[in-house]
Amino acid sequence: MELAYVCEWEKRLKSSHCPSIPLVCSWSCRNLVAFTTDLRNDDDDKDVSHMIHIIDTEHPWDVFSINSGHTEVISCLEWDQSGSRLLSADGDGQIRCWSMSDHLVNSWESVLSSSLDGDPIVALSWLHNGVKLALHVEMSGSTNFGEKFSRVKFSPSLTLFGGKPMEGWLAVTVSGLVTVSLLKPGGALLTASESLCRLRGRVALADIAFTGGGNIVVAATDGSSSSPVQFYKVVVSVVNEKCRIDTELLPSLFLRCTTDPMRREKYPAVTHLKFLTRENSEQVLLSASNQNGSIVECWSLRKEGLPVNNIFQHRSPVVGEKQPTILKWRILTTTGDLERVSAVALPKLPISISNTDLKVASDTKFCPGLGLALAFHDGSIQILHRLSLHTMGVFYGSSSTQRPGDETAIKRQRTAVPALHFKALQFSWTSLALAGVDNHGKLHMLRVSPSMGQVLEMNTTLRHLLFLLEYCMVTGYDWWDVLLHVQPNMVHNLVEKLHEEYMRQNQALQQVLATRIVAVKASLCKLSTATAARACDFHAKLLLIAISSTLKSLLRPHVLNTPDKSPGDRLSEICTKNTDTEIDKVMIILKTEEFVLDGPPLQSLQQLIQWVGDFVLYLLANLPNQGSMVRPGFGFMRDGASLGMLREMLVMIRIWGLLKPDCLPTFTATSDSQDSMQLLFRLLTKLWLCSRDDGPPQEPDESLIDECCLLPSQLLVPSMDWLPVNDGVIVKLQGKHPLRLQFGKAASLPGAGSSAPLEVFTRSPGSQKMDNLRCVHMGVSPTEESKACTRCGCVTMLRSPNKTNAMKQWEQRWIKNCLCGGLWRRIPSTLT
């Protein structure tokens, strides 16, 4: 476990954090981290602003700070399962729901709220949507994604008509109330509150978990280690348009340390109470503390047989009668005396903990999802096995004075100034990173090794990372934290192995994951200078797939009662079978009436059509230069599917050019009689024939290369505006030294490789800025507001300059996410 980067506030920012006030941190599946601080006015110490800060982990300096409007300290932050909405709750009973404004990660607004005035919230959770996966380490060598990541039967907390899960949230208050707010389809809130039990008592700590049957389990304690930890079943329903809450008392437990005569009064307070996972209400973690130390216990709920009195044991048994059973909490394991615990982080990776899965994980040293993290007041962090609580890894912070073998350090620490320590800690969704906020408000990002620092063979390391990349690909979760562990020499093998695994899946799953795997490959290739050009190819492929599907969607069958295949499918079939190099001969075979469109849509899409033409010309003109894998475009030379897609689009564009000549791509030719489209189609077909999927790949013949050498003398070859090298932090984290960053200040950091960047990536200060999504130039100093992808760096204008429906439909496809699936962030005006 090692520090990746630290992001801190500017010195002039007057923010103070009382040790008694807990900071809160939460990490979403889209790699957004939210945390809280309190800003105090120098003139008036009572004037406190309770702030929520949201960052994406790739651009941690670009923080969006919200003056939350909470009147008391924020006690809970909770992301929904899509990672696009955030709940915050405070010490006055106020709950607010935040969502992105204009789908931008650095622009948020409060859209909904509920309140229990004066009743502080101690636990908060979104209702479960019924989606649960299990990750099977035992099947990591299987070729079937369905065997590696199986869907577990799990019911939503509440369903609408037809079984659709109902959205909403649930909170527990300090007075023992449970409150539920349901989001009705129209956007209104349906709220209800109920006491956890008839005899309401103080609840100092609580946590919420869900069962497979759709029930909710709440664990609660009054904060005293001598009091029982109570568990309640909560059932939510809607009756006559009103929310109804039913509660039931479940078996409770007393901490083991209170029954030990040696420790009965040593740890008087329960400081942490957590279910081990959100979907497992049968295992709970408890920490009891005093001023100087803590002890941690792990408990499990088990079904046990109920002993029968001797009077009833001698009667003749009834056929089929079973021994009565009861549920009882049993302690799994406990730690020894520890330093005082300041924060706990539990794994989010849904790893299966069956005996066979645990054995394979142990044999292969696969640790993600098996460890929980404890932060201590001396600044250190320990990762413990979630079942046995034995130590798997240790991190010593910069202020931590204790080291192995240094027994006097604890005594020195207690007499010194309070150490820098973590007040909040959160695992990423693959458990390969930890985000922590210390008592000075700094954000720390830590790498957590998949093997917990154990030395592995390269093939085993690659297999672990590949397994987690596949998990992210299947679930749609962001894979940023996996990239933290990919070294430049691993990139090529990972990309090849990922492609092999993808090709083994069935056709339906391949179609679902078609764009996602290209995005994963692009992210990997950016980590090494040797493969950076391939990242350009993968981004171009994403744009190519999107333009192709958009242009094909404009085609309409001439007769309504058509056979199974759409015009787009028929176009693909004909172009695949027909190997003619004359574009007009291919065009004649098609039913041209299916291509008849009105003029305005074609004219408005001209910039996309122009990109297709320019891209084909660039590829062909650079064919003779592709002697190595360094230059962008190399990946398309052997990609028969992509070349076939370009062929199909040239045929479509040719037909549309007969209807509306203004929509044709514009080429600067040296001869007025030059048929540019025919020339490009002929050369493209020859290149496509060398790399068709139905035959062995062939090298382009000398005549084709000679013709491509002459292309620059016949047509002016455009300079393709490849996506800029991402300005994020992931490519800077290849070294072992942590980065020191500052909120609000985009640092110009050295790149990953020592070699100079490729010529295609360099941007002169006076170069034209490109809208990478609309394929138009924005000028040297754009006046329009822009947004950029957090993952690939794709830049586009925030507001649409287009009026036509066809182009608006294209833009609407990317309103929430980029082509690669990344989120959008508004570019600060100084960077634009």
C-alpha positions in Angstrom: 0.0 0.0 0.0 1.5 3.3 -1.1 0.5 6.9 -1.5 -0.4 8.0 -5.1 -1.2 11.6 -4.5 -2.2 14.2 -1.9 -4.4 17.2 -2.8 -4.4 20.1 -0.3 -6.0 23.5 0.1 -4.2 26.7 -0.5 -2.6 28.2 2.6 -4.6 31.3 2.3 -7.9 29.4 2.6 -9.0 29.7 6.2 -10.6 26.4 6.9 -10.6 24.7 10.3 -11.7 21.2 11.3 -12.5 20.5 14.9 -11.2 17.0 15.9 -14.5 16.4 17.5 -16.3 17.0 14.2 -16.2 14.0 11.9 -15.4 14.5 8.3 -17.3 12.4 5.8 -16.1 10.8 2.6 -17.9 8.7 -0.1 -16.6 7.2 -3.4 -19.0 6.5 -6.3 -18.8 3.7 -9.0 -18.0 6.5 -11.5 -14.9 7.4 -9.6 -16.3 10.6 -8.1 -15.2 11.3 -4.5 -17.3 13.5 -2.3 -16.1 14.8 1.1 -17.0 17.5 3.6 -15.2 20.3 5.4 -16.3 23.2 7.6 -15.3 26.7 6.8 -15.2 29.1 9.7 -15.3 32.9 9.5 -12.2 34.5 11.1 -14.4 37.4 12.4 -17.2 35.2 13.8 -16.2 31.8 15.0 -19.9 30.8 15.1 -20.3 31.5 11.4 -19.6 28.1 9.9 -20.3 27.0 6.3 -20.8 23.2 5.9 -19.2 22.5 2.6 -19.4 19.5 0.3 -16.5 19.0 -2.2 -16.8 16.8 -5.3 -13.9 15.7 -7.4 -13.3 13.2 -10.1 -10.2 11.2 -9.2 -8.5 11.9 -12.6 -8.6 15.7 -12.1 -8.5 16.0 -8.3 -7.5 19.7 -8.4 -10.7 20.6 -10.3 -12.8 20.6 -7.1 -16.5 21.7 -7.1 -17.3 23.1 -3.7 -20.9 23.5 -2.6 -22.1 25.5 0.3 -24.6 22.8 1.2 -27.1 24.9 3.1 -27.0 22.4 6.0 -27.3 24.2 9.3 -25.5 21.5 11.3 -22.5 19.3 10.8 -22.9 16.9 7.8 -23.0 13.4 9.2 -23.6 11.2 6.1 -22.8 11.2 2.4 -24.1 8.5 0.2 -23.9 7.9 -3.6 -26.6 6.1 -5.5 -25.7 2.9 -7.5 -25.4 4.8 -10.8 -22.9 7.3 -9.3 -24.8 10.3 -10.5 -26.7 11.4 -7.4 -25.5 12.1 -3.9 -27.4 12.2 -0.6 -26.2 14.4 2.3 -27.6 14.4 5.9 -26.8 16.6 8.9 -27.2 16.9 12.7 -30.5 18.8 12.3 -32.4 16.0 10.5 -32.0 17.6 7.0 -31.5 15.3 4.0 -30.6 16.7 0.6 -30.4 15.0 -2.8 -27.8 16.4 -5.2 -27.6 15.8 -8.9 -25.4 17.0 -11.8 -26.4 20.3 -13.5 -26.1 19.9 -17.3 -24.6 16.4 -16.6 -21.3 18.0 -15.5 -19.2 16.5 -12.7 -18.1 20.0 -11.6 -21.6 21.5 -11.5 -24.1 20.2 -8.9 -27.5 21.3 -7.6 -29.9 20.3 -4.8 -33.0 18.9 -6.4 -34.9 17.2 -3.6 -34.9 17.3 0.2 -36.6 15.9 3.3 -36.5 16.8 6.9 -36.9 15.6 10.5 -36.4 18.9 12.3 -34.0 18.7 15.2 -33.4 14.9 15.0 -29.8 14.2 13.9 -29.3 11.6 11.2 -26.8 8.8 12.1 -27.2 6.4 9.1 -28.3 6.9 5.5 -28.7 4.7 2.5 -30.4 4.5 -0.9 -33.0 1.8 -1.2 -31.6 -1.3 -3.0 -32.5 -1.7 -6.7 -32.2 -5.5 -6.7 -29.1 -5.7 -8.8 -26.4 -7.9 -7.3 -23.4 -9.6 -8.9 -21.1 -12.2 -7.3 -17.4 -12.3 -8.5 -16.1 -15.8 -8.5 -12.3 -16.0 -8.2 -12.5 -19.8 -8.7 -13.8 -19.1 -12.2 -11.3 -16.4 -13.1 -9.8 -18.8 -15.7 -13.2 -19.4 -17.4 -13.8 -18.1 -20.9 -17.4 -17.2 -20.0 -18.1 -13.8 -18.4 -21.4 -15.2 -17.1 -19.5 -17.8 -15.0 -17.0 -15.3 -13.6 -19.6 -12.7 -12.7 -22.9 -14.3 -11.9 -26.2 -12.5 -11.2 -27.4 -13.2 -7.7 -31.2 -13.5 -7.0 -31.9 -10.4 -5.0 -35.2 -8.5 -4.6 -35.4 -4.7 -4.6 -36.4 -2.9 -1.4 -39.6 -1.8 -3.0 -41.1 -2.3 -6.5 -43.4 -0.4 -8.8 -46.0 -2.0 -11.2 -44.2 -4.6 -13.3 -41.4 -5.2 -10.8 -39.5 -2.1 -11.6 -37.5 -1.0 -8.5 -38.7 2.2 -6.8 -36.1 4.8 -5.9 -35.8 6.4 -2.6 -33.7 6.6 0.6 -33.8 5.5 4.2 -32.3 7.2 7.3 -32.0 6.4 11.0 -32.1 9.2 13.5 -30.5 9.6 16.9 -33.9 9.3 18.7 -34.6 5.9 17.2 -36.7 6.9 14.2 -36.4 5.3 10.8 -37.6 7.6 8.0 -38.2 6.6 4.3 -38.5 9.0 1.3 -39.8 7.5 -1.9 -39.3 9.1 -5.4 -42.6 8.8 -7.3 -42.4 8.5 -11.1 -43.7 12.1 -11.4 -40.8 13.4 -9.3 -42.7 14.0 -6.0 -41.5 12.6 -2.7 -43.5 10.3 -0.5 -42.2 10.3 3.1 -43.0 8.4 6.2 -41.4 7.8 9.6 -41.7 5.1 12.2 -40.0 4.1 15.5 -37.5 1.3 15.3 -39.2 -0.3 18.4 -41.9 0.5 20.9 -39.4 1.7 23.5 -37.4 4.3 21.7 -33.9 5.0 22.9 -30.9 7.0 21.9 -29.1 5.7 18.8 -25.5 6.9 18.7 -24.4 4.7 15.8 -26.3 2.8 13.2 -25.8 1.0 9.9 -28.1 -0.3 7.1 -28.0 -3.5 5.1 -30.3 -5.4 2.7 -31.5 -8.9 2.4 -32.2 -11.0 -0.7 -35.9 -11.0 0.1 -36.2 -7.3 -0.2 -36.1 -6.5 3.5 -33.9 -3.9 5.3 -31.9 -4.6 8.4 -30.8 -1.8 10.7 -28.1 -2.2 13.4 -28.1 0.3 16.2 -26.3 1.0 19.5 -26.5 3.8 22.1 -22.7 4.1 22.1 -22.0 2.2 25.3 -20.1 -1.1 25.0 -22.0 -2.4 28.0 -25.4 -2.0 26.2 -26.6 -4.5 23.6 -26.2 -3.9 19.8 -29.8 -4.1 18.6 -30.9 -5.3 15.1 -34.2 -4.5 13.4 -36.0 -5.7 10.3 -37.6 -2.9 8.3 -40.2 -3.5 5.6 -41.3 -0.7 3.4 -44.5 -0.8 1.3 -46.9 1.6 -0.4 -50.6 1.2 0.6 -53.3 3.5 -0.8 -50.6 6.0 -2.1 -49.1 6.2 1.3 -45.7 4.9 2.5 -45.9 2.3 5.2 -43.1 1.2 7.5 -43.2 -2.1 9.5 -40.4 -2.9 12.0 -39.5 -6.1 13.8 -36.9 -6.7 16.5 -34.2 -9.3 15.6 -31.6 -11.1 17.8 -29.1 -8.7 19.5 -25.6 -9.1 20.8 -23.2 -7.9 23.5 -19.6 -7.2 22.7 -17.1 -9.9 23.7 -14.8 -7.4 25.3 -17.5 -6.5 27.9 -17.8 -10.1 29.0 -14.0 -10.5 29.4 -13.1 -9.8 33.0 -9.8 -8.3 31.9 -11.4 -5.8 29.5 -14.8 -5.2 31.0 -14.3 -1.5 31.6 -11.2 -1.0 29.4 -13.2 0.0 26.2 -16.3 1.9 27.4 -17.5 3.3 24.0 -18.6 1.7 20.8 -17.0 4.0 18.1 -17.7 2.1 14.9 -20.6 -0.1 13.8 -20.6 -1.5 10.2 -22.2 -4.4 8.3 -19.3 -6.0 6.4 -21.1 -5.5 3.0 -24.2 -3.6 2.0 -25.9 -6.9 0.8 -24.9 -9.0 3.8 -26.9 -8.4 7.0 -25.5 -11.5 8.7 -21.9 -10.2 9.4 -21.1 -7.1 11.4 -17.9 -5.3 12.4 -17.7 -3.5 15.8 -15.0 -1.3 17.3 -14.9 -0.4 21.0 -12.5 2.3 22.1 -11.1 4.3 25.0 -8.9 7.5 24.8 -5.8 5.6 23.9 -6.8 2.4 22.0 -9.4 0.2 20.4 -10.4 -3.4 19.9 -12.3 -4.7 16.8 -14.7 -7.6 16.7 -16.4 -9.4 13.8 -19.7 -11.2 14.4 -21.8 -13.6 12.3 -25.5 -14.4 12.5 -26.0 -18.2 12.4 -28.9 -20.6 12.5 -28.6 -23.0 15.5 -30.7 -25.9 16.7 -32.9 -25.2 19.8 -32.2 -27.8 22.5 -35.4 -29.6 23.5 -36.2 -30.4 27.2 -35.7 -34.0 28.2 -39.5 -34.4 28.8 -40.1 -34.2 25.1 -37.1 -36.2 23.8 -38.6 -39.6 24.6 -41.8 -39.2 22.7 -42.0 -40.9 19.2 -40.9 -38.5 16.5 -43.4 -37.4 13.9 -42.4 -38.1 10.3 -40.8 -35.0 8.6 -40.6 -33.1 11.9 -37.4 -31.0 12.2 -35.6 -29.8 15.2 -36.6 -26.1 15.9 -33.9 -23.5 15.2 -33.1 -20.0 16.3 -30.9 -17.2 14.9 -28.0 -16.4 17.1 -25.0 -14.0 16.8 -21.7 -15.7 17.2 -18.3 -14.0 17.3 -16.1 -14.9 14.3 -12.9 -13.3 15.5 -11.4 -10.4 17.5 -8.2 -8.4 17.4 -5.8 -7.7 20.2 -5.4 -4.2 21.7 -4.9 -1.7 18.8 -4.1 2.0 18.5 -7.2 4.1 18.6 -9.3 3.6 15.4 -10.2 6.9 13.7 -11.9 5.5 10.5 -13.1 2.3 8.9 -13.4 1.4 5.2 -15.2 -1.7 4.0 -14.7 -3.3 0.5 -17.3 -2.8 -2.2 -16.1 -5.6 -4.5 -18.8 -8.3 -4.3 -16.3 -11.2 -4.1 -17.8 -14.6 -3.4 -16.6 -16.0 0.0 -17.4 -19.6 -0.6 -14.7 -22.1 0.6 -13.5 -22.8 -2.9 -13.4 -19.2 -3.9 -11.4 -18.3 -0.8 -9.0 -21.1 -1.3 -8.3 -20.1 -5.0 -7.9 -16.4 -3.8 -5.4 -17.6 -1.2 -3.5 -19.8 -3.6 -3.2 -17.1 -6.3 -2.7 -14.2 -3.8 -5.8 -12.4 -5.1 -6.7 -9.9 -2.3 -9.2 -7.3 -3.6 -12.5 -7.4 -1.8 -11.1 -9.6 1.1 -9.6 -6.8 3.2 -11.1 -4.0 5.3 -9.1 -0.9 6.2 -8.7 0.6 9.7 -7.2 4.1 10.1 -5.6 4.9 13.4 -4.9 8.1 15.4 -1.2 7.7 14.9 -1.7 8.3 11.1 -1.2 4.7 10.0 -3.7 2.4 8.1 -4.0 -1.4 8.4 -5.8 -3.7 6.0 -7.2 -6.7 7.8 -8.8 -9.8 6.4 -12.6 -9.4 6.6 -13.1 -12.8 8.1 -10.0 -13.6 10.2 -9.0 -10.0 11.0 -5.3 -10.9 10.4 -3.1 -8.1 9.0 -2.7 -8.1 5.2 -1.0 -4.7 4.7 0.1 -1.6 6.6 0.6 2.0 5.5 2.6 4.4 7.7 1.6 8.0 7.1 4.1 10.9 7.0 3.2 11.8 10.6 3.0 8.3 11.9 5.9 7.8 14.4 5.4 4.1 15.0 7.4 1.6 12.9 7.8 -2.1 13.3 10.0 -2.8 16.3 9.5 0.7 17.8 7.6 0.1 21.0 8.3 3.4 22.6 6.7 5.3 19.7 3.2 5.0 21.1 4.3 6.7 24.4 6.0 9.5 22.5 3.0 10.0 20.3 0.5 10.4 23.1 2.4 13.2 24.7 3.0 15.0 21.5 0.7 17.2 19.4 -2.2 15.3 17.8 -0.9 13.5 14.8 -2.2 14.0 11.2 -4.6 11.1 10.9 -7.6 10.1 8.7 -11.0 11.1 9.7 -12.7 9.4 6.8 -11.7 6.5 4.6 -13.3 4.9 1.5 -12.4 2.0 -0.8 -12.8 2.3 -4.5 -15.3 -0.1 -6.2 -12.6 -2.6 -7.1 -10.8 -2.2 -3.7 -7.6 -1.3 -5.5 -7.5 2.3 -4.1 -8.3 4.1 -0.9 -9.4 7.7 -0.6 -8.9 9.3 2.8 -9.5 12.8 4.2 -7.3 13.8 7.1 -8.0 16.1 10.1 -6.6 19.0 8.1 -9.0 18.5 5.1 -6.3 17.1 2.7 -7.4 14.4 0.3 -5.1 11.4 0.1 -5.2 8.8 -2.7 -3.5 5.4 -1.9 -2.8 2.5 -4.1 -3.8 -0.9 -2.7 -1.8 -3.7 -4.3 -4.0 -6.6 -5.7 -1.6 -9.0 -3.9 -1.0 -6.8 -0.8 2.6 -6.5 -1.7 3.3 -10.2 -2.2 5.7 -10.9 -5.1 3.9 -12.5 -8.0 4.9 -13.7 -11.4 4.0 -11.3 -14.2 1.4 -13.6 -15.7 -0.4 -13.9 -12.4 -0.4 -10.1 -11.9 -1.8 -9.6 -15.5 -4.5 -12.2 -14.8 -5.6 -10.4 -11.6 -5.7 -7.0 -13.4 -7.5 -8.6 -16.4 -10.1 -10.1 -14.1 -10.9 -6.7 -12.6 -11.0 -4.9 -16.0 -13.5 -7.5 -17.2 -15.6 -6.9 -14.1 -15.6 -3.1 -14.8 -16.4 -3.8 -18.4 -19.4 -6.0 -17.5 -20.8 -3.8 -14.8 -20.1 -0.4 -16.4 -18.1 0.8 -13.4 -15.1 3.1 -14.0 -11.8 1.3 -14.2 -9.5 4.2 -13.1 -8.4 2.5 -9.9 -7.3 -0.6 -11.9 -5.1 1.6 -14.1 -3.2 2.8 -11.0 -1.5 -0.7 -11.0 -0.8 -1.0 -14.7 2.9 -0.4 -15.6 3.9 0.6 -19.2 5.4 -2.8 -19.9 2.1 -4.5 -19.1 -0.1 -2.5 -21.5 0.5 -4.5 -24.7 -0.2 -7.9 -23.1 -3.3 -6.6 -21.2 -4.8 -5.2 -24.4 -4.2 -8.5 -26.3 -5.5 -10.7 -23.5 -8.6 -8.5 -23.1 -9.3 -8.8 -26.8 -8.9 -12.6 -26.7 -11.3 -12.9 -23.8 -13.8 -10.6 -25.5 -13.8 -12.7 -28.7 -14.7 -15.8 -26.7 -18.0 -14.4 -25.6 -21.3 -15.0 -27.4 -22.3 -12.6 -30.2 -25.0 -10.9 -28.2 -22.7 -10.0 -25.3 -20.0 -8.9 -27.8 -22.5 -6.4 -29.2 -23.3 -5.0 -25.7 -19.7 -4.6 -24.8 -18.5 -3.5 -28.3 -17.8 0.2 -27.5 -16.9 -0.4 -23.8 -13.9 -2.7 -24.7 -12.6 -0.1 -27.1 -12.7 2.5 -24.4 -10.9 0.2 -22.0 -8.2 -0.4 -24.6 -7.8 3.3 -25.2 -7.3 4.0 -21.5 -4.7 1.3 -21.2 -2.7 2.5 -24.3 -2.4 6.0 -22.9 -0.2 4.6 -20.0 2.7 3.9 -22.3 4.5 6.0 -24.9 5.0 2.9 -27.0 1.2 2.4 -27.4 0.0 6.1 -27.2 -0.6 6.1 -31.0 -2.9 3.1 -30.6 -5.0 5.1 -28.1 -5.6 7.6 -31.0 -6.8 4.7 -33.1 -9.2 3.4 -30.5 -10.7 6.9 -30.0 -11.1 7.3 -33.7 -12.8 3.8 -33.8 -15.3 5.0 -31.2 -16.2 8.0 -33.3 -16.4 5.8 -36.5 -18.8 3.4 -34.8 -21.0 6.3 -33.6 -21.1 8.0 -37.0 -21.8 4.8 -38.8 -24.7 3.9 -36.6 -26.1 7.4 -36.9 -25.9 7.6 -40.7 -27.5 4.1 -41.0 -30.3 5.1 -38.6 -31.4 7.7 -41.2 -32.2 5.0 -43.7 -35.9 4.0 -44.0 -37.3 0.9 -45.7 -39.2 1.8 -48.9 -42.1 -0.5 -48.0 -43.4 -0.8 -44.5 -43.9 -4.6 -44.5 -40.2 -5.4 -45.0 -38.4 -8.6 -44.2 -36.2 -8.9 -41.0 -33.2 -7.0 -42.2 -33.1 -3.2 -42.0 -31.7 -1.1 -44.8 -28.5 -0.7 -42.8 -28.1 -4.5 -42.4 -28.7 -5.0 -46.1 -26.1 -2.4 -47.0 -23.6 -4.2 -44.8 -24.4 -7.5 -46.3 -24.1 -6.3 -49.9 -20.9 -4.4 -49.3 -19.3 -7.5 -47.6 -20.2 -9.8 -50.5 -19.4 -7.3 -53.3 -15.6 -6.9 -53.7 -15.8 -4.5 -56.7 -13.5 -1.6 -56.5 -15.9 0.7 -58.5 -18.1 2.6 -56.2 -20.9 3.1 -58.8 -21.1 -0.7 -59.5 -21.7 -1.4 -55.8 -24.2 1.5 -55.6 -26.3 0.1 -58.5 -27.0 -3.1 -56.6 -28.6 -1.3 -53.7 -32.2 -0.2 -53.5 -31.5 3.5 -53.8 -35.0 4.5 -52.8 -34.2 3.5 -49.2 -31.5 6.2 -49.3 -33.8 9.1 -50.3 -33.7 11.8 -47.5 -34.7 15.4 -47.3 -31.9 17.9 -47.9 -31.7 19.6 -44.4 -30.7 16.5 -42.5 -27.9 15.7 -45.0 -26.6 19.2 -45.0 -26.5 19.5 -41.2 -24.5 16.2 -41.0 -21.9 17.4 -43.5 -19.3 17.9 -40.8 -19.5 14.2 -39.8 -19.5 13.2 -43.4 -16.4 15.4 -44.0 -14.6 13.6 -41.1 -15.2 10.2 -42.7 -13.8 11.5 -46.0 -10.8 13.1 -44.4 -10.1 10.0 -42.2 -10.1 7.6 -45.2 -7.8 10.0 -47.1 -5.4 10.2 -44.1 -5.3 6.4 -43.6 -4.5 5.7 -47.3 -2.0 8.5 -47.6 -0.1 7.2 -44.5 -0.2 3.5 -45.5 3.4 3.7 -46.9 4.7 5.3 -43.7 3.4 2.6 -41.4 6.7 0.9 -40.9 6.3 0.8 -37.1 3.4 0.8 -34.5 4.2 4.4 -33.5 2.1 6.4 -35.9 -1.7 6.8 -35.4 -3.8 4.9 -38.0 -1.7 1.7 -37.8 -4.4 -0.2 -36.0 -6.9 0.3 -38.9 -4.6 -1.3 -41.5 -5.4 -4.8 -40.3 -8.9 -4.0 -39.0 -11.2 -5.5 -41.6 -14.4 -4.7 -39.8 -13.5 -0.9 -39.5 -12.3 -0.7 -43.1 -15.6 -2.4 -44.2 -17.5 0.2 -42.1 -15.7 3.0 -43.9 -16.5 1.4 -47.3 -20.2 1.2 -46.5 -20.3 4.9 -45.5 -18.5 6.0 -48.7 -21.3 4.2 -50.6 -24.0 5.9 -48.6 -22.3 9.3 -49.0 -22.0 8.7 -52.8 -25.7 8.1 -53.1 -26.6 11.1 -50.9 -24.3 13.2 -53.0 -26.5 12.6 -56.0 -29.5 13.9 -54.1 -27.7 16.8 -52.3 -24.2 17.6 -53.7 -23.6 20.1 -50.8 -23.4 17.2 -48.3 -20.4 15.6 -50.0 -17.0 15.8 -48.3 -14.8 18.5 -49.8 -11.4 17.6 -51.1 -8.7 19.9 -52.6 -7.6 18.1 -55.8 -4.8 19.0 -58.2 -7.0 18.1 -61.2 -10.5 19.3 -61.9 -11.4 16.0 -63.5 -10.4 14.0 -60.4 -13.2 11.8 -59.0 -12.0 11.8 -55.4 -14.7 9.5 -54.0 -14.0 6.9 -56.7 -10.3 7.1 -56.1 -10.6 6.7 -52.3 -13.1 3.9 -52.6 -10.9 1.9 -55.0 -7.8 2.2 -52.8 -9.8 1.5 -49.6 -11.4 -1.7 -51.2 -7.9 -3.0 -52.1 -6.7 -2.4 -48.5 -9.9 -4.0 -47.1 -9.4 -7.1 -49.3 -6.0 -7.6 -47.6 -7.5 -7.7 -44.1 -11.0 -9.3 -44.5 -12.2 -11.4 -41.6 -13.0 -14.4 -43.8 -9.5 -15.0 -45.0 -5.9 -14.9 -43.9 -4.4 -11.4 -43.5 -2.2 -10.3 -46.4 0.4 -7.6 -46.8 -0.7 -4.7 -49.1 0.8 -5.3 -52.5 3.4 -3.0 -54.1 0.9 -1.4 -56.6 -1.4 -0.3 -53.7 1.4 1.2 -51.8 2.7 3.0 -54.9 -0.8 4.4 -55.5 -1.0 5.6 -51.9 2.4 7.2 -52.3 0.9 9.3 -55.2 -2.2 10.3 -53.2 -0.6 13.5 -51.6 0.2 14.7 -55.2 -3.5 14.2 -56.2 -5.4 15.3 -53.1 -4.4 17.6 -50.2 -4.0 15.3 -47.2 -5.6 16.9 -44.1 -3.9 16.9 -40.7 -6.1 14.9 -38.5 -6.8 16.5 -35.1 -6.2 13.5 -32.8 -7.5 13.7 -29.3 -5.0 15.6 -27.1 -3.1 13.6 -24.5 -5.3 13.5 -21.5 -4.3 16.2 -18.9 -5.4 13.9 -16.1 -3.3 12.5 -13.3 -3.2 8.8 -14.2 -0.4 9.0 -16.7 1.7 10.9 -14.1 1.4 8.1 -11.4 3.8 5.6 -13.0 6.6 6.4 -10.5 6.7 5.5 -6.8 6.9 9.1 -5.5 3.5 10.6 -4.5 2.4 13.7 -6.3 1.7 16.9 -4.3 -1.3 18.7 -5.7 -3.4 21.8 -4.8 -7.1 22.2 -5.0 -8.0 24.8 -7.7 -4.6 24.8 -9.3 -4.1 22.6 -12.4 -0.5 21.5 -12.0 1.6 20.9 -15.1 3.2 17.6 -14.2 5.8 15.6 -16.1 4.5 12.8 -18.2 4.8 9.0 -17.8 7.6 8.4 -20.3 10.9 10.0 -20.7 10.8 10.2 -24.5 9.5 13.2 -26.3 5.8 13.2 -27.2 4.8 12.3 -30.8 4.4 15.1 -33.3 0.7 14.4 -33.7 0.1 15.1 -30.0 1.8 18.4 -29.8 -0.3 21.6 -29.9 1.2 25.0 -30.6 -0.3 27.9 -28.7 -1.7 29.4 -31.9 -3.3 26.2 -33.1 -7.0 25.8 -33.9 -9.1 24.3 -31.1 -11.3 21.4 -32.2 -14.7 20.3 -31.2 -13.9 16.6 -31.2 -17.6 15.5 -31.0 -19.1 17.8 -33.7 -15.9 17.6 -35.9 -15.8 21.4 -36.3 -13.1 24.0 -35.5 -13.8 26.4 -32.6 -11.0 28.9 -33.4 -7.7 29.7 -31.7 -9.4 31.4 -28.7 -12.9 30.0 -28.4 -15.5 32.3 -26.9 -18.0 29.4 -26.4 -18.1 27.5 -23.1 -16.7 24.0 -23.5 -16.7 20.7 -21.7 -14.2 17.9 -21.7 -14.4 14.2 -21.0 -12.8 13.2 -17.6 -11.5 9.9 -19.2 -10.3 10.6 -22.7 -10.0 14.4 -22.9 -12.5 14.8 -25.8 -13.5 18.5 -26.0 -16.9 19.8 -27.2 -19.0 23.0 -26.9 -21.3 23.1 -23.9 -24.2 24.7 -25.9 -25.3 23.5 -29.3 -24.8 25.9 -32.2 -27.1 23.8 -34.4 -30.7 24.3 -35.2 -31.5 21.1 -37.3 -33.1 18.0 -35.7 -30.6 15.6 -37.2 -27.6 17.3 -35.6 -29.5 17.8 -32.3 -30.2 14.1 -32.2 -26.5 13.4 -32.6 -25.6 15.8 -29.8 -28.4 14.3 -27.5 -26.6 10.9 -27.7 -23.7 12.4 -25.9 -25.4 14.7 -23.5 -24.7 12.5 -20.4 -21.5 10.7 -21.4 -18.7 11.0 -23.9 -18.1 8.5 -26.7 -15.9 6.5 -24.4 -18.5 6.5 -21.6 -16.6 9.0 -19.5 -18.3 11.9 -17.7 -18.2 15.5 -18.8 -16.6 18.4 -16.8 -16.8 22.1 -17.6 -13.4 23.4 -18.7 -12.4 26.4 -16.6 -12.3 29.6 -18.8 -8.5 30.0 -18.2 -7.9 26.6 -19.8 -10.3 27.2 -22.7 
